[in-house]
Amino acid sequence: MENTSNYGLKRWDPEDRILVEEFNDNWDKIDTALKSNADGVAALQTALASCGNCQIGISTYTGTGTRGEEYPTVITFPKMPTVFFVRGRGTFFAAQGGASEGSLIVYDSGSAQIQDALLSWSGNQLSIVSSNNAKYQLNTDNSLYWVLALYQMDA
């Protein structure tokens, strides 16, 4: 008689006589392993439920240097974010999804300016426009921008 490699269950050869004790021992091992797996799944489900309802999305884009009404900076999200952040060279932006304005921080040479930026939405697509300059529109030429969005799982 041999044992299985994972759980040590008895394996009989065709000519072996099956003994009730060994047979029941196999069922006890199977039952214990299944119960352990079920307890592990339940513990993971409990832990997952306490992790909140947030999904994170990260994307990037490279600025083109354009600005103004004719050349808005457009960011398309897979769905409406709860909140999002954009970080580029000398800029940081934060807003709620669907909001008409957000907070823009522009910094250069050790000083920072904080201002509200006006936003417009078309579904999950955000448009940012500034007549000031491309940096205020999150579109500095050849600057890499990182977009971090938080989404509700049930939304």
Buried (B, 14 or more C-beta within 10 A) or exposed (E): EEEEEEEEBBEEEEEEEEEEEBEEBBEEBEEEEEEEEEEEEEEEEEEEEEEEEEBEBEBEBEBBBEBEEEBBBEBEBEBBBBBBBBBBEBBBBBBBBEEEEBEBBBBEEEEEEEEEBEBEBEEBEBBBBBEEEBBBBBBBEEBEBEBBBBBBEEE
